[in-house]
Each structure stands twice: as C-alpha cells, then as structure tokens.
Amino acid sequence: MTKYPNILESGPLLMIDGQNITLSATPFNDNRHPRSCVCLTDTDIIILAVDGRNAQAQGMNLGELSSILTWLKCTSALISMVVDLLPLYRW
C-alpha cells in the first residue's frame, strides 16, 4: 500500500447558502460526465453519484446537476471526485 492510497479532489462549488454558483463555460462544466457531489440540506448530508459513459447513462453537465440539487433542497454543494478509491468495505 502506498503512503496515500486515495486522492480526493473537489470543486467547483455548485451552491452556497441556497444560491447556485454561476460557473464558467468550460468543457468540464458544460459536457455530460459521470459526477459525484456532496450537498447539505437543512437536516441532511447527501452524497450523490451520477452514472455516465454508457448507453443507459449519459451523465450530467453541472447545470443539470445543480437543478437536481435544487430539487433536493440542498443549501450548499460541492463536486467531489475520488481516484484510486479503496474498496468501500475498508472504510
């Protein structure tokens, strides 16, 4: 096992204090990809994963993801990406 077996990258911020953040027009923001994010509601923490890159799941762009987060009544949200993730049972 390496010294750092996991890498967590985050950003951009999608929502804060109930307001969607205006994002730049970039391929990362505008193209559909698999996504994961963490958001807070008044009572819960939600970890959301969006499947993508196959015929049944096209992923989402960040505008679409922000719409889902608004529908879920999130007040703050951040994109998160985990690379070289250890199996979940080890967490």
Secondary structure, 3 states (H helix, E strand, C coil): CCCCCCEEEEEEEEEECCEECCCCCCHHHHCCECEEEEEECCCCEEEEEECCCECCECCECHHHHHHHHHHCCCCEEEEEEEECCCCHHHC
